[in-house]
Amino acid sequence: MAEHTIQFDLTPERKLKPKSEELGFGKVFTDHMFVMDYTEGQGWHNPRITPYQPLTLDPSSMVFHYGQSVFEGLKAYMTEDNRILLFRPERNFQRLNRSNERLCIPELDEELALEALKQLILTEKEWIPNAEGTSLYIRPFIISTEPFLGVAPSSQYKFIIILSPVGSYYKEGIHPVKILVESEFVRAVAGGTGEAKTAGNYASSLKAQEVASRKEYSQVLWLDGLEKKYIEEVGSMNVFFKINGEIITPALNGSILEGITRNSVIELLKHWGMPVAERRISMEEIREAYKSGQLEEAFGTGTAAVISPIGEFFWNGEKMTVNQGATGPTAKKLYDTITSIQNGKEPDPFNWVVEVDQYITAK
Ligand code: COI
């Protein structure tokens, strides 16, 4: 067990909770948050659950200038029999530490982070929505807080977890989205920070997203940063294609985020005995598959939307419709299965789900 004791400073003032049917994504936050500080020489210290409130930071805090920050995203679900489930949360904290390593942020005690998350969720359990398609989105993040303008790793940090009751990420829900293949901007290059979950990757994606939205596309398809030929990700998600019965996703190459939903999809497909490949795949190959009628499905995968079917690509002046613009059977089956495992409605043959109360130590 981690040696730190989490302090509780709870507020009697509770906010009004939104109605399930009014939930969007990431706009409403619960009454409390978890905070822990890091100081060089002292390590991570003072873990605490405090009222959700604005932070007071020095304007010279390094995060504002050089973007040394990392984050994670995962969800908690309330089952029909009132159990609280997390989906593979240990993987999020493992990835957070990989992101930390890349951004020169000190390693976190993953066990303490998971314990802190569970304690925070139990504190806020009344905020977990239980209507179909809703969950409590969890955003752990770390920011560099040393007041200093030198370009160097910070000597002070804050690790924070905030919670937000959410509905679906895209207004389309599980309905197919239109995707513009991005040929000018790139998201990441191998050797860069593409496989880390760091704020800068998302900041650099905004321009392309803005251009795509103006043309009425929901998201962009990112190509590799070197040749702009090979497919990397879609929007802020991993991407899969079904071509002539085989499901293909770009292999992890140093610039692609190692998605937890991506991994779960691969495991499920294998479990179902469906052919699945992780390999390099070019846009030209997608075009050829489209022309020969073999491009059967395409979809994005991520925590926020789970599965997001793609109904159309636009590339080099050419429109390619996938599955007549409708959600394909593989995307639908994956969505139904993963969300049912997450909600505790279906058996979990992989032991992905973690029940929150089981691991709570007596306070
Ligand atoms: C996800 O698909 O979960 C994401 O990474 C999107 C998130 C940045 C809102």
Boltz pocket constraint, residues with backbone or C-beta under 6 A from the ligand:
constraints:
  - pocket:
      binder: B
      contacts: [[A, 73], [A, 236], [A, 237], [A, 301], [A, 302], [A, 303], [A, 304], [A, 305]]
      max_distance: 6.0
